[in-house]
Amino acid sequence: MKDKRLGLVRAGRGLAAALVMLSVFVPITDAPAQSGEKTVVMGIEGDPLSLDPHTHALWLTARVVSNIFEGFVGQDLSKSNVPIAPIVPALAESWDISADGAVYTFKLRQNVKFHDGESWNAEAAKFNFDRILNRESPQFYEKAYQQNTWWRQDVEKYEVVDDYTFRITLKTPNAEFLRRLSQGGIGSAWMASPKAVRAAASNDDFAKTPVGTGPFRFVERVFGEQIVLEKNENYWDPARVPQYDRLIYRPIVDVAAREQALVTGAIDIAATPSPDNSALLEQQGFTLVKGEVPTVYVIWLNMKQKALQDVRVRRAISMALDREGLSQKLRLGQAIPAYSMLNIGGPGYDPDYKCNAYDPAKAKDLLKEAGYGDGFDVKMIWTPGGAGDVGMVADAEWFQRNLADVGIRASIEVLDIGTFFTMMNQGMPEGSDMLQISWGENSANWLDAVVRTSALPPNGYNSGYYDNPKMDQLLDEARTSASEEQMTSKLRALRDVICEDAAFIPTHSPLGVVATSKSIHNFVMAPQHWPDMALVTKE
């Protein structure tokens, strides 16, 4: 109770401070709009990165990019009560998969235009694939080639069959290839206008005026202030033409300022409000939309540190952590305890799975057995986080207390998200023992960047130096599975190896949460990192 009361006091002070600081965080200048237009303004946790579909990064950016661009297939984000978002047709009306699972033939949707009037057809699809995969093409983009390894590595060849038929041949079957074609967040196979790409001064410059086929079209961007989109009146699916005129994203980094912007009417939707203030916002008449999203918070352990080279110590750390307490008492029910690297909303997820669960007495026994009965010192490197993250430093303090209960003395160093990710890519520095960040997707591709030996620093985010070739074998076998059942079996085998080694320590999966004003309706928290903003309506 003491921790909770203190949290509410801190949150209340943050809201009060936000009243004074609101003009700092919430720009009030809109792009020119015609009288009578309906505009939806969403306050988000930070400034998105490049708006190029082939090189964008972070879920924060995908929220914007996914409204402008589409691929052959998409995901149905109209339902929140499903374990994983279903694959649906998008720029392809249908597709055939060969008996051996290696050849995908897409029948493309006709009479579709990019926002600049360029026609969508098989040549446009080939232009986009050339930009990502073909070093000999004039539009080849090295950054896109690197960013899209997670899906383009399986492509053997691609070809135009006729004006509205496009064929992809894979090197080996991949049971989740269609899902990977629908994914974003770290590059994507979403389609850009060839005309707009050619018109840009360089590949990098295309992101300044992005042009796709989606339900919203780009209007303008003022870095650090806002991104303005408008509805695509000519969208190919009349049922999904947005029912309002403009969508504005405003980066408001401070959560209390974001909440206060909602209270004062400066924004219509606040992303990721604080759990401490959820009840207060509801009392004031705002709606909290919650749902499971494919996210898991994971602790990386530094395998170069002597104590952490002992699996008994690693298991003891996991058993010291009270995940249920964190989820219910600290995050006030807006998180679910996690024990597996297979996240909610992703392939192979099992809600009943537990591994090295909370058992402080057993943790003390393991430490004593490993020669650390008197405990030892560890350094935790943490970050306040990015999109969807809130209260991460409070999480670190919760774990710090848990570790102290079994004799492990932890210090905490906090880095901004940019510095933190740079450090992850370079590898955990000498003298550091633990770090945590959220990850997860509704496909398994993110594990390639985290647990493979090829992802050891500086080539990926295997930042704790977990050098286990078994990870490579199981991920290769999972990716090339001919069926979802085979893929799930391999992924769960990988999960179990990580559990046995206690190489990574999953702790919790936060619920996706937004707060909306009374005028906003039909915001759906589907199991994905980016909502379908075409579904939203405003009075």
C-alpha positions as CSV (number, residue, x, y, z in Angstrom):
1,M,0.0,0.0,0.0
2,K,2.8,2.4,0.8
3,D,4.3,2.1,-2.7
4,K,0.9,2.6,-4.3
5,R,0.1,5.7,-2.3
6,L,3.5,7.2,-3.1
7,G,2.9,6.5,-6.8
8,L,-0.5,8.4,-6.8
9,V,1.1,11.3,-5.0
10,R,3.9,11.4,-7.6
11,A,1.3,11.2,-10.4
12,G,-0.8,13.9,-9.0
13,R,2.1,16.2,-8.8
14,G,3.0,15.4,-12.4
15,L,-0.5,16.3,-13.5
16,A,-0.3,19.6,-11.7
17,A,3.1,20.4,-13.2
18,A,1.8,19.6,-16.6
19,L,-0.8,22.4,-16.3
20,V,2.1,24.8,-16.2
21,M,4.3,23.0,-18.7
22,L,1.5,22.2,-21.2
23,S,2.6,24.7,-23.8
24,V,6.1,23.2,-23.8
25,F,4.9,19.7,-24.7
26,V,1.8,20.4,-26.8
27,P,2.2,22.6,-29.8
28,I,-1.1,24.3,-30.6
29,T,-0.5,25.2,-34.3
30,D,-2.3,23.0,-36.7
31,A,-1.8,22.7,-40.4
32,P,-4.3,24.8,-42.3
33,A,-7.7,23.2,-42.2
34,Q,-11.0,24.1,-43.8
35,S,-13.9,25.1,-41.6
36,G,-16.1,22.2,-40.5
37,E,-13.4,19.6,-40.8
38,K,-13.2,16.9,-38.2
39,T,-9.7,16.4,-36.9
40,V,-8.5,13.6,-34.5
41,V,-5.4,14.5,-32.6
42,M,-3.4,11.7,-30.9
43,G,-0.7,12.5,-28.3
44,I,2.1,9.9,-28.6
45,E,5.1,9.1,-26.5
46,G,7.8,10.5,-28.8
47,D,8.7,11.6,-32.3
48,P,8.5,8.9,-35.0
49,L,11.5,8.1,-37.1
50,S,11.7,7.9,-40.9
51,L,8.3,7.6,-42.6
52,D,9.7,5.4,-45.4
53,P,7.9,2.0,-45.2
54,H,11.1,0.1,-46.2
55,T,13.3,1.7,-43.5
56,H,11.0,2.8,-40.7
57,A,11.9,1.6,-37.2
58,L,10.1,1.4,-33.9
59,W,6.4,0.7,-33.2
60,L,6.0,4.4,-32.6
61,T,6.8,5.0,-36.3
62,A,4.7,2.1,-37.5
63,R,1.7,3.7,-36.0
64,V,2.0,6.4,-38.6
65,V,3.4,4.5,-41.5
66,S,0.7,1.7,-41.4
67,N,-2.0,4.3,-42.1
68,I,-0.2,5.5,-45.3
69,F,1.1,2.3,-46.8
70,E,-0.1,-1.3,-47.5
71,G,1.3,-4.6,-48.7
72,F,0.0,-7.6,-50.6
73,V,-1.7,-8.7,-47.4
74,G,-2.7,-6.9,-44.2
75,Q,-3.9,-7.7,-40.7
76,D,-7.5,-7.4,-39.5
77,L,-7.2,-5.0,-36.6
78,S,-11.0,-4.6,-36.1
79,K,-11.2,-7.1,-33.2
80,S,-9.6,-7.0,-29.8
81,N,-10.8,-10.4,-28.6
82,V,-8.6,-12.6,-30.8
83,P,-5.2,-14.1,-29.8
84,I,-3.5,-13.0,-33.1
85,A,-4.7,-10.6,-35.8
86,P,-5.9,-12.6,-38.8
87,I,-4.2,-12.1,-42.2
88,V,-6.5,-10.5,-44.8
89,P,-6.2,-9.4,-48.4
90,A,-4.9,-5.9,-49.1
91,L,-3.2,-4.9,-52.4
92,A,-3.6,-8.6,-53.4
93,E,-7.1,-9.8,-53.7
94,S,-6.1,-13.5,-53.4
95,W,-3.0,-15.7,-53.6
96,D,-2.1,-19.3,-54.3
97,I,0.7,-21.2,-52.5
98,S,2.3,-24.2,-54.3
99,A,2.1,-27.7,-52.8
100,D,5.7,-27.5,-51.6
101,G,5.1,-24.1,-49.9
102,A,7.8,-22.3,-51.8
103,V,5.9,-20.4,-54.5
104,Y,3.4,-17.6,-53.8
105,T,1.4,-16.2,-56.7
106,F,-0.5,-13.0,-55.9
107,K,-3.5,-11.8,-57.8
108,L,-3.3,-8.0,-57.4
109,R,-6.2,-5.7,-56.8
110,Q,-7.2,-3.7,-59.8
111,N,-8.2,0.0,-60.1
112,V,-6.1,1.0,-57.1
113,K,-4.1,4.3,-57.2
114,F,-1.3,5.6,-55.1
115,H,-2.0,9.0,-53.4
116,D,-0.2,10.7,-56.3
117,G,-2.3,9.1,-59.0
118,E,0.3,6.4,-59.9
119,S,-1.3,3.1,-60.8
120,W,-0.9,0.0,-58.6
121,N,0.0,-3.1,-60.6
122,A,2.7,-5.8,-60.8
123,E,5.3,-3.5,-62.2
124,A,4.8,-1.2,-59.1
125,A,5.3,-4.3,-56.9
126,K,8.5,-5.2,-58.8
127,F,9.7,-1.7,-58.4
128,N,9.4,-1.9,-54.6
129,F,11.0,-5.4,-54.4
130,D,13.9,-4.1,-56.6
131,R,14.3,-1.2,-54.2
132,I,14.8,-3.6,-51.4
133,L,16.5,-6.6,-53.0
134,N,18.0,-5.8,-56.4
135,R,21.4,-4.1,-56.2
136,E,21.5,-3.6,-59.9
137,S,18.3,-1.5,-60.0
138,P,18.6,2.3,-60.0
139,Q,16.3,2.6,-57.1
140,F,18.1,0.1,-54.9
141,Y,18.3,1.3,-51.3
142,E,21.1,-0.3,-49.1
143,K,19.4,0.8,-45.9
144,A,16.2,-1.0,-46.9
145,Y,18.2,-4.1,-47.9
146,Q,19.6,-4.2,-44.4
147,Q,16.4,-3.3,-42.6
148,N,14.3,-6.1,-44.2
149,T,16.6,-9.1,-43.7
150,W,13.9,-10.7,-41.6
151,W,11.7,-11.4,-44.6
152,R,13.7,-10.8,-47.8
153,Q,16.3,-13.5,-46.7
154,D,13.8,-16.1,-47.7
155,V,13.2,-14.8,-51.2
156,E,14.9,-16.7,-54.1
157,K,13.3,-14.7,-56.9
158,Y,10.3,-12.6,-57.9
159,E,8.7,-11.8,-61.2
160,V,5.9,-10.1,-63.0
161,V,3.6,-12.7,-64.5
162,D,1.1,-10.2,-66.0
163,D,-0.2,-6.8,-65.2
164,Y,-2.0,-8.0,-62.1
165,T,-0.1,-11.1,-61.2
166,F,3.1,-11.2,-59.2
167,R,5.0,-14.3,-58.1
168,I,7.5,-14.9,-55.3
169,T,9.6,-18.0,-55.1
170,L,11.2,-18.8,-51.7
171,K,14.5,-20.6,-51.0
172,T,12.6,-22.9,-48.6
173,P,9.1,-23.0,-47.2
174,N,8.2,-20.5,-44.5
175,A,5.0,-21.1,-42.6
176,E,4.7,-17.5,-41.6
177,F,5.8,-15.8,-44.8
178,L,2.4,-14.1,-45.4
179,R,2.5,-12.8,-41.9
180,R,5.9,-11.4,-42.4
181,L,4.7,-9.6,-45.5
182,S,2.0,-8.0,-43.4
183,Q,4.4,-6.9,-40.6
184,G,6.1,-3.5,-40.0
185,G,8.1,-1.9,-37.3
186,I,11.5,-2.5,-38.7
187,G,11.2,-2.1,-42.4
188,S,8.4,-3.8,-44.3
189,A,7.2,-5.1,-47.6
190,W,4.6,-2.3,-47.8
191,M,4.4,-0.6,-51.2
192,A,5.6,2.9,-52.0
193,S,4.7,4.9,-55.1
194,P,7.3,4.4,-57.8
195,K,6.6,7.9,-59.1
196,A,7.2,9.5,-55.7
197,V,10.4,7.5,-55.1
198,R,11.8,8.6,-58.5
199,A,10.8,12.2,-57.8
200,A,12.6,12.3,-54.5
201,A,16.1,13.8,-54.5
202,S,17.4,10.6,-52.9
203,N,16.1,7.4,-51.3
204,D,16.5,9.1,-47.9
205,D,14.4,12.0,-49.1
206,F,11.4,9.9,-49.9
207,A,10.5,9.8,-46.2
208,K,10.0,13.6,-46.3
209,T,6.9,13.2,-48.6
210,P,5.8,9.6,-48.3
211,V,3.2,8.3,-50.8
212,G,1.4,5.0,-50.5
213,T,-2.1,3.6,-51.1
214,G,-3.5,3.5,-47.6
215,P,-6.6,5.1,-46.1
216,F,-4.7,8.2,-45.1
217,R,-2.3,10.4,-47.1
218,F,0.6,12.5,-45.9
219,V,0.2,16.3,-45.6
220,E,3.1,17.7,-43.6
221,R,5.5,17.1,-40.8
222,V,7.1,19.5,-38.4
223,F,9.7,17.5,-36.5
224,G,9.2,17.5,-32.8
225,E,5.7,19.0,-33.2
226,Q,3.3,17.1,-35.4
227,I,2.7,14.8,-38.3
228,V,-0.5,15.6,-40.3
229,L,-2.4,13.1,-42.4
230,E,-5.7,13.5,-44.2
231,K,-8.2,10.9,-45.3
232,N,-7.8,9.3,-48.7
233,E,-11.2,10.0,-50.4
234,N,-10.3,7.6,-53.2
235,Y,-9.3,4.7,-51.0
236,W,-10.0,1.4,-52.8
237,D,-12.2,0.0,-50.0
238,P,-15.2,2.4,-49.6
239,A,-16.1,0.8,-46.2
240,R,-12.8,1.9,-44.8
241,V,-12.6,5.5,-46.0
242,P,-12.0,7.4,-42.7
243,Q,-15.1,9.1,-41.2
244,Y,-13.1,12.2,-40.3
245,D,-10.9,14.5,-42.3
246,R,-7.5,14.8,-40.6
247,L,-5.3,12.7,-38.3
248,I,-2.6,14.5,-36.4
249,Y,0.1,12.8,-34.3
250,R,1.7,15.0,-31.6
251,P,4.8,13.8,-29.7
252,I,4.4,14.5,-26.0
253,V,7.1,12.7,-24.2
254,D,6.1,13.4,-20.6
255,V,3.2,11.1,-19.6
256,A,1.7,13.6,-17.2
257,A,1.7,16.3,-19.9
258,R,0.1,13.9,-22.3
259,E,-2.7,13.2,-19.8
260,Q,-3.2,16.8,-19.1
261,A,-3.4,17.6,-22.9
262,L,-6.3,15.2,-23.0
263,V,-8.0,16.8,-20.0
264,T,-7.7,20.3,-21.5
265,G,-8.9,19.1,-25.0
266,A,-5.6,19.8,-26.7
267,I,-5.6,16.2,-27.9
268,D,-8.4,13.6,-28.4
269,I,-6.4,10.4,-27.7
270,A,-3.5,9.9,-25.2
271,A,-1.2,7.0,-25.8
272,T,0.0,4.9,-22.8
273,P,-1.4,6.9,-19.8
274,S,0.1,6.1,-16.4
275,P,-1.6,3.2,-14.5
276,D,-1.6,5.4,-11.5
277,N,-3.9,7.9,-13.2
278,S,-6.2,5.5,-15.0
279,A,-9.0,5.7,-12.4
280,L,-8.7,9.5,-12.2
281,L,-9.1,9.8,-16.0
282,E,-12.1,7.5,-16.0
283,Q,-13.7,9.5,-13.2
284,Q,-13.3,12.6,-15.3
285,G,-15.3,10.9,-18.1
286,F,-12.5,9.7,-20.4
287,T,-12.5,6.2,-21.8
288,L,-9.6,3.8,-21.3
289,V,-9.3,1.3,-24.1
290,K,-7.2,-1.7,-23.1
291,G,-6.1,-4.9,-24.8
292,E,-3.3,-7.5,-25.1
293,V,-0.6,-6.5,-27.5
294,P,2.4,-8.7,-28.7
295,T,4.9,-7.4,-26.2
296,V,7.1,-8.9,-23.6
297,Y,9.6,-7.2,-21.3
298,V,12.8,-9.2,-21.1
299,I,15.9,-8.9,-18.9
300,W,19.2,-9.5,-20.7
301,L,22.0,-11.0,-18.6
302,N,25.7,-10.3,-19.3
303,M,27.3,-13.7,-19.9
304,K,30.8,-12.1,-19.6
305,Q,30.3,-11.4,-15.9
306,K,31.8,-14.1,-13.8
307,A,28.8,-14.6,-11.4
308,L,26.4,-14.7,-14.3
309,Q,28.3,-17.5,-16.1
310,D,26.8,-19.9,-13.5
311,V,23.3,-21.0,-14.5
312,R,22.4,-21.4,-10.8
313,V,22.9,-17.7,-10.3
314,R,20.9,-16.8,-13.4
315,R,18.0,-19.0,-12.2
316,A,18.2,-17.5,-8.8
317,I,17.8,-14.0,-10.3
318,S,14.7,-15.2,-12.2
319,M,13.3,-16.8,-9.0
320,A,13.9,-13.6,-7.0
321,L,11.6,-11.6,-9.2
322,D,8.0,-11.2,-8.1
323,R,6.3,-10.8,-11.5
324,E,2.7,-11.2,-10.1
325,G,3.3,-8.5,-7.6
326,L,4.7,-6.1,-10.2
327,S,1.7,-6.8,-12.5
328,Q,-0.9,-6.3,-9.9
329,K,0.5,-3.9,-7.3
330,L,2.9,-1.7,-9.3
331,R,1.2,-1.8,-12.7
332,L,-2.3,-2.0,-11.1
333,G,-3.5,-4.9,-13.2
334,Q,-2.3,-3.4,-16.5
335,A,0.3,-6.1,-17.1
336,I,0.4,-9.9,-17.3
337,P,3.3,-11.9,-15.7
338,A,5.6,-13.4,-18.4
339,Y,7.9,-16.4,-18.2
340,S,8.5,-17.1,-21.9
341,M,10.4,-15.5,-24.8
342,L,7.3,-16.4,-26.9
343,N,5.2,-13.4,-26.4
344,I,1.4,-12.8,-26.1
345,G,0.0,-12.5,-29.6
346,G,2.8,-14.4,-31.2
347,P,3.3,-17.9,-32.5
348,G,3.7,-20.6,-29.8
349,Y,2.5,-18.5,-26.9
350,D,1.2,-20.5,-24.0
351,P,-0.5,-18.5,-21.2
352,D,0.0,-21.4,-18.7
353,Y,3.7,-21.7,-19.2
354,K,6.0,-20.9,-16.2
355,C,9.7,-21.2,-15.8
356,N,12.0,-20.3,-12.9
357,A,9.0,-18.6,-11.2
358,Y,9.1,-16.6,-8.0
359,D,10.6,-18.6,-5.2
360,P,12.9,-16.4,-3.0
361,A,13.8,-19.3,-0.7
362,K,14.9,-21.5,-3.6
363,A,16.8,-18.5,-5.0
364,K,18.8,-18.1,-1.8
365,D,19.6,-21.9,-1.8
366,L,20.9,-21.7,-5.4
367,L,23.0,-18.6,-4.6
368,K,24.5,-20.4,-1.6
369,E,25.1,-23.5,-3.7
370,A,26.9,-21.4,-6.3
371,G,29.2,-19.8,-3.6
372,Y,27.3,-16.5,-3.3
373,G,25.6,-17.1,0.0
374,D,26.5,-13.6,1.1
375,G,25.2,-12.1,-2.1
376,F,27.0,-10.0,-4.6
377,D,26.7,-6.7,-6.4
378,V,25.1,-6.1,-9.8
379,K,24.6,-3.1,-12.0
380,M,21.3,-2.7,-13.9
381,I,21.2,-0.5,-17.0
382,W,17.6,0.7,-17.7
383,T,15.8,3.2,-19.9
384,P,12.5,5.1,-19.5
385,G,11.6,3.5,-22.8
386,G,9.8,4.5,-26.0
387,A,6.4,3.8,-27.6
388,G,4.1,1.9,-25.3
389,D,6.5,2.2,-22.3
390,V,5.6,3.8,-19.0
391,G,7.0,3.3,-15.5
392,M,10.1,1.4,-16.6
393,V,12.3,3.0,-13.9
394,A,9.7,2.0,-11.3
395,D,9.9,-1.5,-12.6
396,A,13.7,-1.4,-12.1
397,E,13.2,-0.2,-8.5
398,W,10.7,-3.1,-7.9
399,F,13.3,-5.6,-9.2
400,Q,16.0,-3.9,-7.1
401,R,14.0,-4.6,-4.0
402,N,13.3,-8.2,-5.1
403,L,17.0,-8.8,-5.6
404,A,17.8,-7.3,-2.2
405,D,15.5,-9.8,-0.6
406,V,17.8,-12.7,-1.7
407,G,21.0,-10.8,-0.9
408,I,21.8,-9.4,-4.4
409,R,22.8,-5.7,-4.1
410,A,21.7,-3.9,-7.3
411,S,22.5,-0.3,-8.5
412,I,20.6,1.3,-11.4
413,E,21.9,3.4,-14.2
414,V,19.2,5.1,-16.5
415,L,20.0,6.0,-20.1
416,D,17.8,7.7,-22.7
417,I,16.3,5.4,-25.3
418,G,18.6,6.3,-28.1
419,T,21.8,5.9,-26.0
420,F,20.3,2.7,-24.6
421,F,19.8,1.1,-28.0
422,T,23.2,2.1,-29.2
423,M,24.7,0.4,-26.1
424,M,22.6,-2.7,-26.8
425,N,24.0,-2.9,-30.3
426,Q,27.5,-2.5,-29.1
427,G,27.0,-5.0,-26.3
428,M,26.7,-4.7,-22.6
429,P,29.8,-2.8,-21.2
430,E,32.2,-4.3,-18.7
431,G,30.8,-3.9,-15.2
432,S,27.2,-4.1,-16.2
433,D,25.1,-7.1,-15.4
434,M,21.4,-6.6,-16.4
435,L,19.3,-4.6,-18.8
436,Q,15.7,-4.6,-19.8
437,I,13.6,-3.5,-22.8
438,S,10.3,-4.5,-24.4
439,W,10.2,-6.5,-27.6
440,G,7.9,-9.0,-29.3
441,E,5.8,-9.3,-32.5
442,N,3.0,-11.4,-33.8
443,S,5.6,-13.2,-35.9
444,A,8.8,-14.8,-34.6
445,N,11.1,-12.6,-36.6
446,W,12.2,-10.5,-33.7
447,L,14.0,-13.4,-32.1
448,D,16.5,-13.4,-35.0
449,A,17.7,-10.0,-33.8
450,V,17.9,-11.0,-30.1
451,V,19.0,-14.7,-29.6
452,R,20.9,-15.8,-32.7
453,T,24.7,-16.0,-32.6
454,S,24.7,-13.8,-35.7
455,A,23.1,-11.2,-33.6
456,L,26.0,-10.9,-31.2
457,P,27.3,-7.4,-30.9
458,P,27.7,-5.4,-33.1
459,N,25.5,-7.3,-35.5
460,G,22.3,-7.3,-33.5
461,Y,20.8,-7.2,-30.1
462,N,22.1,-10.4,-28.5
463,S,23.6,-7.8,-26.1
464,G,24.4,-10.2,-23.2
465,Y,26.6,-12.4,-25.4
466,Y,24.5,-15.6,-25.3
467,D,26.5,-17.6,-27.7
468,N,24.4,-20.8,-28.3
469,P,24.3,-22.3,-31.8
470,K,21.2,-24.2,-30.8
471,M,19.3,-20.9,-31.2
472,D,20.4,-20.7,-34.8
473,Q,19.4,-24.3,-35.5
474,L,15.9,-24.0,-33.9
475,L,15.2,-20.6,-35.5
476,D,16.2,-21.9,-38.9
477,E,14.0,-25.0,-38.5
478,A,11.1,-22.8,-37.3
479,R,11.4,-20.3,-40.1
480,T,11.5,-23.1,-42.8
481,S,8.7,-25.1,-41.3
482,A,6.0,-26.2,-43.8
483,S,3.2,-25.8,-41.2
484,E,2.3,-23.7,-38.2
485,E,2.3,-26.8,-36.1
486,Q,5.9,-27.6,-37.0
487,M,6.9,-24.0,-36.5
488,T,5.3,-23.9,-33.0
489,S,7.1,-27.1,-32.0
490,K,10.5,-25.6,-32.9
491,L,9.8,-22.3,-31.2
492,R,8.7,-24.0,-28.0
493,A,11.9,-26.1,-28.1
494,L,13.8,-22.8,-28.3
495,R,11.8,-21.4,-25.5
496,D,12.6,-24.4,-23.3
497,V,16.4,-24.1,-24.0
498,I,16.4,-20.5,-23.0
499,C,14.4,-21.4,-19.8
500,E,16.8,-24.1,-18.9
501,D,19.8,-21.8,-19.4
502,A,18.0,-18.8,-17.8
503,A,19.8,-16.9,-20.6
504,F,17.1,-14.2,-20.8
505,I,14.5,-13.5,-18.1
506,P,11.0,-12.5,-19.4
507,T,9.1,-10.6,-16.7
508,H,5.8,-9.1,-17.9
509,S,3.6,-8.1,-20.8
510,P,1.9,-4.8,-20.5
511,L,-1.6,-4.2,-21.8
512,G,-1.9,-1.7,-24.6
513,V,-3.8,1.3,-23.2
514,V,-5.0,4.6,-24.6
515,A,-7.3,7.2,-23.1
516,T,-9.8,8.9,-25.3
517,S,-12.2,11.8,-25.1
518,K,-15.9,11.4,-25.0
519,S,-16.1,12.4,-28.7
520,I,-13.9,9.5,-29.9
521,H,-15.5,6.1,-30.7
522,N,-14.5,2.7,-32.1
523,F,-10.8,2.8,-31.1
524,V,-9.9,-0.9,-31.2
525,M,-6.9,-2.2,-29.2
526,A,-6.3,-5.2,-31.5
527,P,-3.3,-7.5,-30.8
528,Q,-0.8,-5.4,-32.7
529,H,1.5,-2.5,-32.0
530,W,-0.4,-0.1,-34.3
531,P,-4.1,0.5,-34.3
532,D,-6.2,0.9,-37.4
533,M,-7.1,4.6,-37.3
534,A,-9.5,4.3,-40.2
535,L,-11.9,2.5,-37.8
536,V,-12.0,5.5,-35.4
537,T,-14.9,7.9,-35.5
538,K,-15.4,11.3,-33.9
539,E,-18.6,13.1,-33.0
